[in-house]
Amino acid sequence: MLAALCCLLMFDFEVVCESCHEIENIIFQHAQESCPKVKNILLLDSEGKRVAVKYYSDDWPTNNAKEAFEKTVFTKTQKTNARTEAEITMFENNIVVYKFVQDLHFFVTGGDDENELILSIVLQGFFDAVGLLLRGNVDKKEALENLDLILLCLDEIIDGGIVLETDANVIAGKVATNSIDSGAPLSEQTISQALATAREHLTRSLLK
């Protein structure tokens, strides 16, 4: 009798565990589906050529498709005045938010059902983090010389299309720290300056 009762309890426990596991999977899947997703982040020069790009969607399965998208987006937006604040456009059933500085063009792309404000926040976070990491010298020359920092920056902002972080101070600080930890071939001065600048901006924001 006792053995039968134990078996019954064990069976009930397994059923409960299975149900909990299924519920966890459903919650996780729902969370992923409801999270805002980014399809790509592009950093192009003033001629529409790549500086740094990351794609998180299969909408552009080949490199040729990606380059064609970049060229078309650049052509469509190059004559707009997106230097004082970000602008938004619709293109191929996607929302594209963008902002320019010097000879660099920043783009963030999301699906047509994504929240424009979220995409704009992602763009601004990327834009400001690059500014911190490049110590305010935001142009193609500096970007190419610090390309590894910019690529690390993208990894801190987005993972598989999911937005991880949008605070420029946090992003820049993590990039500088990760660069030191990974032993990346970056100049000691660049890393220390990036950390110092990020700390300074963070301090100012806390004192406001």
ABEGO torsion letter per residue (X at the ends): XAAAAAAAAAAAAAAAAAAAAAAAAAAAAAAAAABBBBABBBBBBAAGBBABBBBABAABABAAAAAAAAAAAAAAAAABBAAABBBBBBBGGBBBBBBBBEABBBBBBBBAABBAAAAAAAAAAAAAAAAAAAGGBBBAAAAAAAAAAAAAAAAAABBGGBBABABAAAAAAAAAAAAAAAGBBBBAAAAAAAAAAAAAAAAAAAAX
